[in-house]
Amino acid sequence: MKKGKFLKGALAVLLALSVTACTNTTQNATLSNSLSYDDAVTELNSFVKKIDPTTVQARLDVDMSDASVADSLADIDTFDMVLEGTGEINIEIAAPSELSGSSYPDEWLVAVGQKFNKAGYTVDGKSVSVSIRKISSGETLTYITSGGYQPDLYIPSNDMWGEMLSANGVKTTKLTDRLAGNTAGILMSKDVYDTYSAKYGEVTVKGVLEAANAGDLVFAYTNPYTSATGMNILCSMLYAFDNTNPLSASSVDQLVQYQNNAPTAAYTTSILKDSAAKGIIDAMVMEEQTYINNAELKNYVYTPAGVRHDHPVYAFGWTDDNEMEVAKQFVDFCLSKESQDMATERGFNLHEDYVSENYGMTGADYLSAQKVWKTNKNGSRPTVAVFVTDVSGSMNGTRIKSLKESLLNTMQYIDSSSYIGLVSYSDKVYINLPIAQFDNKQRAYFSGAVKDLELGGQTATYDAVLVGMKMLIDAKKDIPDANMMLFVLSDGAQNAGYELKRITPIVGGLGISVYTIGYEMDESDKKDLQTLSEVNEAVCIDADSADIVNELRNLFNVNM
């Protein structure tokens, strides 16, 4: 095995890997104190006039180099190794969270791996074992195709990812079509299901899209770049739009129209679940095994859709003969009656009669579908975003270095149709880059502004938030249908300028979602960032300098 190194309004429902959902108990009080939109704008203008931000002349970075996907990948060890084998011949397995969790019922593969490692298997007289890394199907694909990671076995949730690997030129050998049976599908609350069924009949992706377009329900799905369920349902949507050619101009046009009023793709299934509990969405995607094991979803109705999620197993051209023999031993061990009984106990191997939908798509088509989604995920609405960056003294060292590198490396995921601005703050607030379309010139200005960020002073976080929101509101005059967002990157609690409780009525009244990224913060420091993100249903990401590049890459893929 070889290793390498390597962020809508109130309907926004996000999603990635170590996202901390904002679930602070202050939310209801915060929202109830929101101003009207007009009053919020009036107060915003008054506050920003008092803050009096300084505009800094941005430098055009003529030496800006193009970042590669590999540059935006954190070290593979940011993904947990949930089982470490100690055999003389040890193979590493990349497996998704429903198989590689730390506790029942999502630890089936780990539990089986532990039994296998103790069973005394040998190859050519040498002891053997398996190690298991917890990493999503999509992330594994990204790491392998970028040259940053080479596991010995890949167990994605469904076949689509193996076909995408092959389309990327990666030689694979499928050891089994199915390791643990599962399906993906659509989940509706019982009330919504009854109302839907009375009008539309059986639950299908086509029917759900029709109901969503008619305003009868709000449907949300997960990020198709990382989530197997999200990727599955995306292709099912495209197929529903045009079953003769899911990538046709007609299909893409219908996707654009749907996305004009759809929620942003979610980071994780847990974010979808939280949003459903708040009444923000009515229907969502989910794997059956997750649904079966979640008591909070007992009043929901599950309907399988798309392709099956049977967890095929792939080996690679770099897997040598002895490692391949261990791989085959382990697959056989997983397929034994005892192991399959363990899987069934954990909610796998249900809906055995469900047959995968045939999209008529190849691995290359799946890769094209991702690109189509990336380009059209916001419908016909452009994204306008301001990055608010903490440059107080405590950001010194690895934190500011990581912040700069991650923003520069992940610029490649921001579409040129977006409009981007940059604000920095310590005890004072600076407009480092006014909002403009993110063409090559604005990219060069953004690169220069990020590289020239300077540290020092205290932490006036909420002064900077107000300045960023003023920039967005002003931009809305020229781009009224824009999808507006604010991203705040900070390492500590506010200790200068306006306090959080003073600005939340303004934030709530403006309706702009604020996505916050906390660098190496303790629980007390994160509380305010979580509360800020809660106001308009965004998320707060708990990151460190090691994995911030992954967090931003996935966040930008979903939103930008």
Beta strands, then each sheet from edge to edge (+ up, - down):
strand 1: 2-3
strand 2: 19-20
strand 3: 54-55
strand 4: 81-83
strand 5: 89-95
strand 6: 122-123
strand 7: 126-134
strand 8: 149-150
strand 9: 153-154
strand 10: 172-176
strand 11: 183-189
strand 12: 219-220
strand 13: 283-287
strand 14: 300-308
strand 15: 313-316
strand 16: 383-390
strand 17: 419-425
strand 18: 429-437
strand 19: 483-490
strand 20: 513-519
strand 21: 540-543
sheet 1: 1+ 8-
sheet 2: 2+ 21- 20- 19- 16- 17- 18+ 3+
sheet 3: 4+ 7- 5- 9- 15+ 10-
sheet 4: 4+ 7- 6+
sheet 5: 12+ 13+ 11- 14+
end
